Amino acid sequence: MREGDYKGALEGFFKALEHEEEIDNQRGIAEAYNNIGVVYYHQRNVPKTLEYFEKSIVIEEKLNQPDILKKGYNNLGALYDYQKNYNK
């Protein structure tokens, strides 16, 4: 993705998401959502970024695992900073 292959990155992350869903690995699903959101962030697709970060956080909160939850909140905070939405 560092080379700008966002399409390839999204394909890979959606494939990973599909596999995580097949085995019902909630942590893996949350991480896939987060990674997808990061790609959309780099593409400056704010609605999609927000959608996937929020999906990730919903699962992360249910899992109650701070190590992955902090990634979700950190990324969501970066998005709000990008938007200059400092109240969020």
C-alpha positions in Angstrom: 0.0 0.0 0.0 2.9 2.3 0.5 3.4 2.3 -3.2 -0.2 3.5 -3.8 -1.7 0.2 -4.8 -4.9 0.9 -2.9 -7.0 -1.3 -5.1 -4.7 -4.3 -4.4 -4.6 -3.5 -0.7 -8.4 -3.4 -0.6 -8.7 -6.7 -2.5 -6.3 -8.3 0.0 -8.0 -6.9 3.1 -11.5 -7.9 1.8 -10.2 -11.4 1.1 -8.8 -11.5 4.6 -12.2 -10.3 6.0 -14.0 -13.0 4.1 -11.7 -15.7 5.6 -12.1 -14.2 9.1 -15.9 -14.2 8.7 -15.9 -17.9 7.5 -14.3 -18.9 10.8 -16.1 -16.3 12.9 -12.9 -14.8 14.2 -14.3 -11.6 15.6 -10.9 -10.1 16.4 -9.7 -10.8 12.9 -12.9 -9.3 11.5 -12.3 -6.1 13.6 -8.7 -5.9 12.4 -9.8 -6.4 8.8 -12.4 -3.6 9.1 -9.7 -1.4 10.6 -7.2 -2.1 7.8 -9.9 -1.4 5.2 -10.6 1.9 6.9 -7.0 2.8 6.8 -6.9 2.2 3.0 -9.9 4.4 2.5 -8.3 7.0 4.7 -5.3 7.1 2.4 -7.7 7.5 -0.5 -9.4 10.4 1.3 -12.7 8.6 1.2 -14.0 9.9 4.5 -17.5 8.2 4.4 -16.0 4.7 3.8 -13.2 5.4 6.3 -15.7 6.3 9.0 -17.9 3.3 8.1 -15.2 0.7 8.5 -13.6 2.3 11.6 -17.0 2.3 13.3 -17.6 -1.3 12.3 -14.2 -2.2 13.8 -14.9 -0.3 17.1 -18.3 -2.0 17.6 -16.6 -5.4 17.6 -13.6 -4.3 19.5 -15.8 -2.9 22.3 -17.7 -6.2 22.5 -14.4 -8.1 22.7 -13.1 -5.8 25.5 -9.5 -6.2 24.3 -7.7 -2.9 24.9 -4.8 -3.7 22.6 -7.0 -3.7 19.5 -9.6 -1.2 20.8 -6.9 1.5 21.1 -6.1 1.1 17.4 -9.7 1.7 16.4 -10.0 4.8 18.6 -6.6 6.1 17.5 -7.6 5.7 13.8 -11.0 7.3 14.4 -9.3 10.2 16.2 -6.9 10.7 13.2 -9.9 10.8 10.9 -11.6 13.5 13.1 -8.3 15.4 13.2 -8.1 15.2 9.4 -11.7 16.6 9.2 -10.7 19.3 11.8 -13.6 17.9 13.9 -11.9 18.5 17.2 -15.0 18.2 19.3 -15.2 14.5 18.4 
